[in-house]
């Protein structure tokens, strides 16, 4: 949303301790459930606990970085629509930065679907913490829980869907044999989710600014509920489409199959096994492991 200058204070005087726990619970329930689903979907090729923990804690860093730059650039834009897209870009690129800092050169990032797994976890970390912050910006428990519940069914799915799209294009770039395709996909992993995110926020702002009589159930259904359901349906369609394509490509990758013409620039598992990318990741992993062993000895 456009207004991010809320007063977040987990320990303010508006809440008793058990009320804080309730607000946190309602804020995090969908994120926790979705984390479980993401890990279950990757159960045949489990990722290391260390990588999972890094992704799940990344929200602290991504929220801080995104918030800093969003407030930094705010005075330079008078148009709220443009500002909304710029903020969406900042949030998505903050999440992508975590992937490239901690996951991209990791030896355990070794198939196409892994990109989706890691980016969904990073997105859920961001969404869960952001949800808590928005909830605690309210000054009553009922308002906090209402806001958390609304975001549970709207904003959290948005972040996960953007994570799916980012992970898809990152993996296409990571396992590309063609340098041009690599750079194109890395560009798309920033641009497409930023457009999705910015468009979603713009539409939600438009719905929120409609002057309708909220006592009139028919008007609320026509101008609030139906448009929201259409928006969410489109988002879930995007998520299903990208997830299915990633799974199909991953099966070809793992089984050394043949890609169709559109994706014939991608490596298969055996090609990746003998690639420079894998050699680089293995070398870095051994280097880090050696440093950790020396620290343990000292």
C-alpha positions as a printed NumPy array, in Angstrom:
array([[  0.   ,   0.   ,   0.   ],
       [  1.086,   3.59 ,  -0.496],
       [  1.103,   4.644,   3.149],
       [  3.922,   2.82 ,   4.935],
       [  4.644,   5.461,   7.571],
       [  2.868,   3.541,  10.327],
       [  3.837,   3.603,  14.002],
       [  4.973,   0.055,  14.716],
       [  5.457,  -0.699,  18.408],
       [  5.118,  -4.29 ,  19.577],
       [  5.29 ,  -3.23 ,  23.214],
       [  2.951,  -0.248,  23.233],
       [  0.344,   0.28 ,  25.933],
       [ -2.612,  -0.652,  23.752],
       [ -2.112,  -4.389,  24.241],
       [ -1.956,  -6.866,  27.084],
       [  0.607,  -9.65 ,  26.685],
       [ -1.941, -12.28 ,  25.619],
       [ -3.411,  -9.786,  23.128],
       [  0.009,  -9.324,  21.539],
       [  0.277, -13.098,  21.206],
       [ -3.148, -13.229,  19.55 ],
       [ -2.243, -10.53 ,  17.035],
       [  1.064, -12.254,  16.218],
       [ -0.741, -15.589,  15.859],
       [ -3.326, -14.202,  13.417],
       [ -0.553, -12.405,  11.51 ],
       [  1.628, -15.486,  11.085],
       [ -0.811, -18.406,  10.683],
       [ -0.934, -18.353,   6.846],
       [  2.825, -17.83 ,   6.534],
       [  3.546, -20.805,   8.819],
       [  1.07 , -23.003,   6.928],
       [  2.538, -21.984,   3.571],
       [  6.107, -22.597,   4.789],
       [  5.033, -26.128,   5.678],
       [  3.457, -26.559,   2.236],
       [  6.58 , -25.271,   0.451],
       [  8.86 , -27.632,   2.382],
       [  6.463, -30.535,   1.796],
       [  6.434, -29.829,  -1.955],
       [ 10.231, -30.231,  -1.959],
       [ 10.295, -33.305,   0.319],
       [ 11.989, -35.526,  -2.304],
       [ 14.947, -33.156,  -2.523],
       [ 15.141, -31.508,   0.895],
       [ 17.173, -28.349,   1.292],
       [ 19.69 , -27.984,   4.156],
       [ 18.27 , -26.647,   7.409],
       [ 20.859, -23.868,   7.413],
       [ 19.614, -22.522,   4.069],
       [ 15.984, -22.765,   5.181],
       [ 16.717, -20.878,   8.411],
       [ 18.561, -18.134,   6.486],
       [ 15.555, -17.695,   4.193],
       [ 13.064, -17.679,   7.073],
       [ 15.068, -15.046,   8.98 ],
       [ 15.709, -12.915,   5.891],
       [ 12.551, -10.844,   6.444],
       [ 14.339,  -8.853,   9.134],
       [ 16.924,  -7.674,   6.611],
       [ 14.609,  -7.278,   3.602],
       [ 12.045,  -5.257,   5.569],
       [ 14.786,  -2.975,   6.918],
       [ 16.424,  -2.444,   3.526],
       [ 13.14 ,  -1.969,   1.656],
       [ 11.783,   0.413,   4.308],
       [ 14.958,   2.504,   4.243],
       [ 14.985,   2.949,   0.464],
       [ 11.211,   3.439,   0.221],
       [ 11.378,   6.352,   2.651],
       [ 14.539,   7.643,   0.947],
       [ 12.96 ,   7.952,  -2.499],
       [  9.487,   9.069,  -1.327],
       [ 10.207,  12.849,  -1.555],
       [ 11.226,  12.513,  -5.222],
       [  7.834,  11.242,  -6.463],
       [  4.611,  13.234,  -6.35 ],
       [  2.601,  10.695,  -8.325],
       [  1.274,   7.965,  -6.033],
       [  0.879,   5.422,  -8.841],
       [  4.509,   5.75 ,  -9.921],
       [  5.607,   5.666,  -6.288],
       [  3.62 ,   2.461,  -5.76 ],
       [  5.47 ,   0.729,  -8.609],
       [  8.833,   2.041,  -7.411],
       [  8.169,   0.696,  -3.908],
       [  7.084,  -2.649,  -5.36 ],
       [ 10.361,  -2.764,  -7.296],
       [ 12.358,  -1.991,  -4.139],
       [ 10.611,  -4.716,  -2.123],
       [ 11.085,  -7.359,  -4.814],
       [ 14.722,  -6.514,  -5.444],
       [ 15.381,  -6.597,  -1.678],
       [ 14.134, -10.197,  -1.598],
       [ 16.107, -11.088,  -4.721],
       [ 19.269,  -9.676,  -3.108],
       [ 18.952, -12.219,  -0.274],
       [ 18.848, -15.028,  -2.814],
       [ 21.962, -13.826,  -4.615],
       [ 23.817, -13.158,  -1.357],
       [ 23.139, -16.475,   0.382],
       [ 21.689, -19.024,  -2.046],
       [ 22.793, -18.433,  -5.636],
       [ 26.35 , -19.766,  -5.208],
       [ 25.34 , -22.478,  -2.737],
       [ 26.042, -26.036,  -3.895],
       [ 22.621, -27.153,  -2.673],
       [ 20.925, -24.927,  -5.244],
       [ 21.098, -27.706,  -7.801],
       [ 17.801, -27.934,  -9.67 ],
       [ 15.197, -25.678, -11.247],
       [ 12.506, -26.095,  -8.58 ],
       [ 14.936, -25.051,  -5.827],
       [ 14.685, -21.469,  -7.073],
       [ 10.965, -21.446,  -6.314],
       [ 11.439, -23.102,  -2.92 ],
       [ 14.015, -20.605,  -1.688],
       [ 12.237, -17.546,  -3.092],
       [  8.883, -18.587,  -1.609],
       [ 10.52 , -18.959,   1.807],
       [ 12.188, -15.551,   1.474],
       [  8.877, -14.009,   0.371],
       [  7.011, -15.614,   3.277],
       [  9.567, -14.288,   5.738],
       [  9.072, -10.785,   4.338],
       [  5.266, -11.119,   4.23 ],
       [  4.955, -12.543,   7.75 ],
       [  7.029,  -9.812,   9.368],
       [  5.343,  -7.099,   7.317],
       [  1.959,  -8.462,   8.386],
       [  2.927,  -8.212,  12.062],
       [  4.144,  -4.65 ,  11.575],
       [  0.94 ,  -3.531,   9.874],
       [ -1.198,  -5.283,  12.494],
       [  0.604,  -3.538,  15.365],
       [  0.2  ,  -0.168,  13.669],
       [ -3.447,  -0.248,  14.791],
       [ -4.463,   0.966,  18.253],
       [ -7.028,  -1.701,  19.153],
       [ -6.79 ,  -5.467,  19.232],
       [ -9.906,  -5.919,  17.086],
       [ -8.527,  -3.584,  14.407],
       [ -5.161,  -5.353,  14.508],
       [ -6.71 ,  -8.798,  14.08 ],
       [ -9.078,  -7.562,  11.341],
       [ -6.185,  -6.046,   9.398],
       [ -4.046,  -9.157,   9.887],
       [ -6.868, -11.404,   8.639],
       [ -7.474,  -9.236,   5.584],
       [ -3.789,  -9.321,   4.697],
       [ -3.665, -13.081,   5.375],
       [ -5.916, -13.627,   2.364],
       [ -4.574, -10.875,   0.108],
       [ -1.066,  -9.532,   0.674],
       [  0.609, -12.724,   1.896],
       [ -0.532, -14.692,  -1.192],
       [  0.694, -11.78 ,  -3.339],
       [  4.216, -12.018,  -1.888],
       [  4.291, -15.804,  -2.311],
       [  3.131, -15.535,  -5.928],
       [  5.786, -12.916,  -6.65 ],
       [  8.3  , -15.281,  -5.013],
       [  7.209, -18.061,  -7.38 ],
       [  7.682, -15.815, -10.41 ],
       [ 11.088, -14.609,  -9.187],
       [ 12.242, -18.156,  -8.454],
       [ 11.1  , -19.344, -11.883],
       [ 13.086, -16.754, -13.819],
       [ 16.102, -16.971, -11.502],
       [ 16.307, -20.703, -12.159],
       [ 15.938, -20.199, -15.919],
       [ 18.87 , -17.809, -15.735],
       [ 20.917, -19.935, -13.341],
       [ 20.689, -23.105, -15.443],
       [ 20.999, -21.405, -18.817],
       [ 23.706, -22.398, -21.305],
       [ 23.121, -19.173, -23.245],
       [ 24.603, -16.023, -21.688],
       [ 22.021, -13.737, -23.349],
       [ 19.14 , -15.876, -22.066],
       [ 20.74 , -15.79 , -18.625],
       [ 20.714, -11.991, -18.508],
       [ 17.215, -11.765, -20.003],
       [ 15.789, -14.115, -17.356],
       [ 17.622, -12.342, -14.536],
       [ 16.072,  -9.073, -15.767],
       [ 12.612, -10.648, -15.951],
       [ 12.933, -11.966, -12.391],
       [ 12.947,  -8.322, -11.257],
       [ 10.603,  -6.68 , -13.755],
       [  7.653,  -9.084, -13.915],
       [  7.075,  -9.512, -10.141],
       [  7.54 ,  -5.759,  -9.666],
       [  4.815,  -5.114, -12.259],
       [  2.528,  -7.715, -10.65 ],
       [  3.152,  -6.27 ,  -7.178],
       [  2.778,  -2.64 ,  -8.268],
       [ -0.41 ,  -3.347, -10.232],
       [ -1.903,  -5.228,  -7.287],
       [ -1.156,  -2.36 ,  -4.878],
       [ -2.549,   0.2  ,  -7.333],
       [ -5.792,  -1.754,  -7.75 ],
       [ -6.112,  -2.232,  -3.985],
       [ -5.628,   1.502,  -3.451],
       [ -8.333,   2.217,  -6.027],
       [-10.739,  -0.167,  -4.288],
       [ -9.895,   1.358,  -0.896],
       [-10.594,   4.9  ,  -2.152],
       [-14.027,   4.148,  -3.608],
       [-16.784,   6.25 ,  -2.054],
       [-19.478,   3.674,  -1.405],
       [-22.061,   3.145,   1.306],
       [-20.684,   0.229,   3.341],
       [-24.11 ,  -0.32 ,   4.875],
       [-25.346,  -1.305,   1.406],
       [-24.449,  -4.989,   1.035],
       [-25.078,  -5.052,  -2.723],
       [-22.701,  -2.134,  -3.373],
       [-20.02 ,  -3.725,  -1.196],
       [-20.335,  -7.026,  -3.098],
       [-20.226,  -5.339,  -6.533],
       [-17.493,  -2.778,  -5.887],
       [-15.356,  -4.471,  -3.216],
       [-15.784,  -8.227,  -2.912],
       [-16.164,  -9.214,  -6.583],
       [-13.202,  -7.094,  -7.832],
       [-11.052,  -8.468,  -4.985],
       [-12.01 , -12.056,  -5.846],
       [-11.176, -11.426,  -9.52 ],
       [ -7.774,  -9.959,  -8.606],
       [ -6.931, -12.889,  -6.324],
       [ -8.145, -15.407,  -8.924],
       [ -5.787, -13.869, -11.495],
       [ -2.9  , -14.025,  -9.024],
       [ -3.557, -17.686,  -8.25 ],
       [ -3.741, -18.416, -11.979],
       [ -0.279, -16.88 , -12.375],
       [  1.022, -18.937,  -9.442],
       [ -0.363, -22.209, -10.812],
       [  0.911, -21.519, -14.332],
       [  4.47 , -20.714, -13.236],
       [  4.599, -23.519, -10.647],
       [  3.41 , -26.137, -13.144],
       [  5.893, -25.004, -15.778],
       [  8.725, -25.036, -13.212],
       [  7.805, -28.583, -12.125],
       [  7.648, -29.764, -15.762],
       [ 11.025, -28.212, -16.57 ],
       [ 12.512, -29.607, -13.376],
       [ 11.4  , -33.135, -14.296],
       [ 13.106, -32.77 , -17.669],
       [ 16.206, -31.406, -15.938],
       [ 16.444, -34.222, -13.387],
       [ 15.779, -36.998, -15.924],
       [ 18.12 , -35.573, -18.592],
       [ 15.17 , -35.237, -20.927],
       [ 14.664, -33.041, -23.96 ],
       [ 13.291, -29.522, -23.614],
       [ 10.965, -28.022, -26.184],
       [ 12.366, -25.369, -28.507],
       [ 11.467, -22.464, -26.21 ],
       [ 13.575, -23.825, -23.332],
       [ 16.302, -25.726, -25.188],
       [ 18.886, -23.31 , -23.81 ],
       [ 18.552, -24.879, -20.352],
       [ 21.009, -27.424, -18.982],
       [ 20.03 , -30.951, -18.07 ],
       [ 21.23 , -32.511, -14.825],
       [ 24.249, -34.189, -16.447],
       [ 25.18 , -30.963, -18.247],
       [ 24.919, -29.015, -14.997],
       [ 27.004, -31.674, -13.214],
       [ 29.898, -30.941, -15.602],
       [ 29.322, -27.176, -15.8  ],
       [ 31.413, -24.269, -14.57 ],
       [ 28.465, -23.108, -12.424],
       [ 28.473, -26.308, -10.393],
       [ 32.279, -26.359, -10.134],
       [ 32.185, -22.782,  -8.822],
       [ 29.533, -23.648,  -6.218],
       [ 31.423, -26.752,  -5.054],
       [ 34.666, -24.773,  -4.786],
       [ 32.98 , -22.029,  -2.754],
       [ 31.288, -24.591,  -0.506],
       [ 34.62 , -26.304,   0.229],
       [ 36.247, -22.948,   0.923],
       [ 33.534, -21.954,   3.39 ],
       [ 33.643, -25.409,   5.028],
       [ 37.423, -25.107,   5.449],
       [ 37.065, -21.682,   7.083],
       [ 34.436, -23.063,   9.47 ],
       [ 36.696, -25.978,  10.411],
       [ 39.613, -23.625,  11.118],
       [ 37.322, -21.514,  13.345],
       [ 36.288, -24.654,  15.238],
       [ 39.93 , -25.66 ,  15.775],
       [ 40.911, -22.208,  16.994]])
